[in-house]
Amino acid sequence: MKVSFIGLGTMGYPMAGHVSKAGHAVVVFNRSTQKAQNWCEEYTGTFATTPALAAQDADIVLTCVGNDDDLRAVYLGQDGAFQQAKAGTLFIDHTTASAEVAKELHQAAQERGFYFMDAPVSGGQAGAVNGVLTVMMGGEQSDLDKAQPVLDCYAKATSLMGSVGNGQIAKMVNQILIGGVLSGLSEGIRFAQKAGLDIASLVETLKHGAAGSWQLENRGETMAKNEFDFGFAIEWMHKDLGLCLAQAEKMGIKIPLTQAVDQDYQALIAEGRGRQDTSVLVKALDKKA
């Protein structure tokens, strides 16, 4: 297929690379032209100087940018992807954003004769590099069927969660769960250290039981060693949890643990830890000791 990929950040760069390696004709766009040029030197494809030019001949346009405002710019701006795309183009957005902006873009796509799905991903940078992301999608099954050969280039699992916007809601649940697990893991690790347990042996034992989790297995020992140069930065987690809290308010429910975790991340960002990974939550616990 003719595929465009807009946004060559930590996630988008390798994701677009997997699409190219699979043999699709890929055109990329990035706000930093140098990064787009670098991508073209590493992979087979071309780069465009605007989202509009990137999308104009595509069958499928994939986006992965920063936030709601970035999405509106790359889709609806003067040089946005909706400006020159052909009728019937399928747009799939991998950004973690609000359900509202997904619905807004879906409406705008329908008015122009396009198709749109929201499709946030989980798996972090390693998942993107290794092509094993989990994709939570909102939209029509027929559109997912069309996109599946492209999604399979970088995803190990794709699930349709319902109508447009539900992909983003599912991603919010994902982030709520991660925050909760890390909160408990932080307390458990510090509890174990204070008691004098060997953390490596503890992790090896507990990962096979009911307390087992990806976070325990992959971050338990590094948290104990105060190593936090992995994966997903807390400045991005703070952004994501803000989306969760805003959605909860719209729905009229309370998510107090998520709110507490977000406040801890805010304090850590204020200390200059914004680029450290989410397991640095354990350092917030240290301040409460």
C-alpha positions as a printed Julia matrix, in Angstrom:
289×3 Matrix{Float64}:
   0.0     0.0    0.0
   0.91    3.65  -0.21
   1.4     4.64   3.42
   2.22    7.99   4.97
   3.61    8.32   8.48
   3.4    11.71  10.18
   5.48   12.13  13.33
   8.89   10.49  13.66
   9.37   10.7   17.41
  10.54    7.98  19.78
   7.67    5.73  18.72
   6.92    6.85  15.18
  10.45    6.56  13.81
  10.78    2.79  14.28
   7.08    2.16  13.55
   7.43    3.8   10.15
  10.6     1.8    9.64
   8.75   -1.49  10.13
   6.16   -0.43   7.53
   8.93    0.3    5.04
  10.7    -2.99   5.75
   7.45   -4.83   5.01
   7.54   -3.48   1.47
   4.95   -0.71   1.59
   5.64    2.57  -0.22
   6.21    5.01   2.65
   6.24    8.81   2.73
   7.14   10.41   6.05
   6.74   13.84   7.55
   8.28   15.29  10.68
   8.42   18.85  11.98
  12.2    18.49  12.05
  13.11   17.88   8.42
  16.51   16.58   9.46
  14.93   13.67  11.29
  12.85   12.85   8.2
  16.01   12.93   6.1
  17.76   10.67   8.6
  14.86    8.25   8.41
  15.11    8.14   4.61
  18.8     7.34   4.88
  18.05    4.42   7.2
  14.92    3.08   5.5
  13.43    2.94   2.0
  11.01    5.82   1.48
  10.68    9.52   0.82
   9.86   12.55   2.95
   7.41   15.38   2.43
   7.73   18.95   3.66
   4.13   19.27   4.92
   1.5    16.87   6.26
  -0.67   17.76   3.25
   1.99   16.67   0.78
   2.68   13.53   2.79
  -0.98   12.5    2.66
  -1.93   13.48  -0.88
  -1.39   10.1   -2.58
  -1.69    7.77   0.41
  -4.08    4.87   0.93
  -3.45    4.97   4.68
  -2.09    7.86   6.73
  -0.66    7.08  10.16
   0.0     9.78  12.74
   1.9     9.72  16.03
   2.48   13.16  17.54
   2.39   14.78  20.97
  -1.04   15.96  22.06
  -4.45   17.29  21.02
  -3.11   20.59  19.71
  -0.45   18.82  17.63
  -3.16   16.62  16.14
  -5.32   19.56  15.16
  -2.32   21.19  13.51
  -1.24   18.17  11.46
  -4.8    17.28  10.41
  -6.69   20.57  10.21
  -3.98   23.2    9.77
  -3.35   25.17   6.6
  -0.91   22.49   5.44
  -2.68   19.7    7.33
  -3.15   16.15   6.14
  -6.85   16.66   5.4
  -6.12   19.41   2.88
  -4.93   17.36  -0.11
  -5.81   13.74   0.68
  -7.88   11.81  -1.83
 -11.42   10.67  -1.07
 -11.52    7.34   0.74
  -8.17    7.78   2.49
  -7.99    5.99   5.86
  -6.4     7.98   8.68
  -5.2     6.16  11.8
  -3.94    8.12  14.77
  -1.53    6.46  17.21
  -1.16    9.51  19.46
  -2.23    9.2   23.08
  -4.75   12.03  23.2
  -8.27   12.84  24.36
 -11.35   10.97  23.22
 -12.82   14.36  22.31
 -10.14   15.2   19.74
 -10.55   11.72  18.23
 -14.26   12.35  17.75
 -13.56   15.83  16.39
 -11.16   14.47  13.77
 -13.54   11.65  12.92
 -16.31   14.16  12.23
 -13.98   16.3   10.13
 -12.87   13.22   8.19
 -16.45   12.17   7.45
 -17.27   15.64   6.15
 -14.38   15.33   3.68
 -15.02   11.77   2.51
 -12.23   10.19   4.6
 -12.16    7.45   7.23
 -10.63    7.83  10.69
  -9.68    5.58  13.61
  -8.07    6.4   16.94
  -5.42    3.82  17.78
  -3.17    4.63  20.76
  -0.46    2.09  21.47
   1.14    0.45  24.49
   4.55   -1.16  24.72
   6.87    1.81  24.91
   9.96    2.49  22.87
  11.12   -1.12  23.11
   7.77   -2.3   21.76
   8.03    0.1   18.85
  11.62   -0.87  18.04
  10.84   -4.58  18.23
   7.51   -4.32  16.4
   5.44   -5.8   19.23
   3.09   -2.99  20.23
  -0.46   -3.41  21.49
  -2.94   -1.2   19.62
  -6.3    -0.15  21.1
  -8.58    1.02  18.31
 -11.79    2.95  17.96
 -13.74    2.91  14.72
 -15.24    0.5   12.2
 -14.25   -3.15  11.74
 -14.08   -2.67   7.98
 -11.45    0.04   8.42
  -9.47   -2.15  10.8
  -9.58   -4.97   8.26
  -8.13   -2.67   5.62
  -5.4    -1.43   7.94
  -4.47   -4.8    9.45
  -1.6    -5.63   7.04
   0.03   -2.31   7.91
  -0.66   -2.53  11.65
   0.83   -6.02  11.7
   4.16   -4.5   10.71
   4.68   -3.13  14.24
   1.95   -4.63  16.44
   1.62   -7.99  18.15
  -2.03   -7.34  19.05
  -4.76   -5.05  17.74
  -8.17   -4.82  19.39
 -11.25   -2.91  18.32
 -12.66   -1.31  21.48
 -15.79    0.16  19.9
 -16.57    3.43  18.18
 -14.11    6.26  17.6
 -12.82    7.57  20.94
 -12.92    4.2   22.66
  -9.34    3.48  21.7
  -8.3     6.51  23.72
 -10.49    5.47  26.64
  -8.84    2.03  26.64
  -5.4     3.67  26.67
  -6.49    5.76  29.66
  -7.37    2.55  31.5
  -3.93    1.23  30.58
  -2.23    4.25  32.13
  -4.43    4.14  35.24
  -3.41    0.52  35.78
   0.29    1.24  35.27
   0.15    4.06  37.81
  -1.57    1.83  40.35
   0.86   -1.05  39.86
   3.88    1.24  40.2
   2.46    2.78  43.36
   2.13   -0.63  44.99
   5.48   -1.78  43.61
   7.2     1.29  45.04
   5.88    0.53  48.51
   6.7    -3.16  48.2
  10.29   -2.61  47.08
  11.06   -0.12  49.83
   9.35   -2.4   52.39
  11.5    -5.31  51.23
  14.7    -3.27  51.32
  13.99   -2.07  54.85
  13.44   -5.68  55.91
  16.76   -6.71  54.36
  15.41   -9.0   51.64
  17.42   -9.73  48.53
  15.49   -7.92  45.81
  16.64  -10.12  42.93
  15.5   -13.27  44.74
  12.26  -11.58  45.75
  11.43  -10.54  42.19
  12.28  -13.98  40.83
   9.94  -15.55  43.39
   7.01  -13.14  43.22
   6.85  -12.83  39.45
   5.44  -16.35  39.22
   2.56  -15.69  41.62
  -0.47  -13.45  41.93
   1.71  -10.37  42.52
   3.52  -10.88  39.23
   3.49   -8.07  36.67
   5.55   -6.65  33.84
   6.54   -3.79  36.11
   7.74   -6.13  38.88
   9.72   -8.3   36.5
  11.3    -5.47  34.51
  11.55   -2.62  37.02
  11.66   -4.16  40.5
  15.43   -4.56  40.67
  16.21   -1.3   38.88
  13.93    0.64  41.22
  15.85   -0.85  44.16
  19.1     0.31  42.54
  17.71    3.82  41.88
  18.12    3.36  38.12
  15.49    5.19  36.11
  16.88    5.64  32.61
  14.38    3.36  30.9
  11.3     3.6   28.76
   8.48    6.06  29.15
   9.36    9.49  30.61
   7.22   10.8   33.46
   6.56   14.1   31.71
   4.59   12.07  29.18
   2.94    9.96  31.86
   1.83   13.17  33.57
   0.26   14.26  30.3
  -1.52   10.93  29.97
  -2.78   10.88  33.55
  -4.11   14.39  33.01
  -6.23   12.98  30.19
  -7.47   10.25  32.53
  -8.4    12.73  35.25
 -10.17   15.03  32.8
 -12.16   12.13  31.35
 -13.07   10.91  34.84
 -14.38   14.36  35.68
 -16.5    14.36  32.53
 -17.94   11.0   33.53
 -18.59   12.15  37.08
 -16.37    9.6   38.82
 -13.38    9.79  41.18
 -10.05    8.05  40.59
  -8.17    9.04  43.76
  -5.18    6.72  43.35
  -4.53    8.05  39.86
  -4.79   11.6   41.18
  -2.29   10.86  43.95
   0.14    9.21  41.52
  -0.13   12.18  39.16
   0.62   14.6   42.01
   3.73   12.58  42.86
   4.84   12.73  39.23
   4.29   16.48  39.19
   6.54   16.85  42.22
   9.23   14.69  40.6
   9.06   16.76  37.41
   9.55   19.89  39.51
  12.77   18.29  40.82
  14.06   17.97  37.26
  13.25   14.28  36.83
  10.83   14.74  33.93
  12.86   12.63  31.49
  13.26    9.7   33.88
  10.98    6.7   33.43
   7.76    5.98  35.28
   9.4     3.7   37.86
  10.99    6.8   39.43
   7.71    7.0   41.34
   9.57    5.17  44.11
  11.56    8.37  44.77
   8.36   10.22  45.62
   7.71    7.58  48.26
  11.15    8.21  49.77
  10.17   11.8   50.51
   7.18   10.63  52.51
   9.24    8.35  54.75
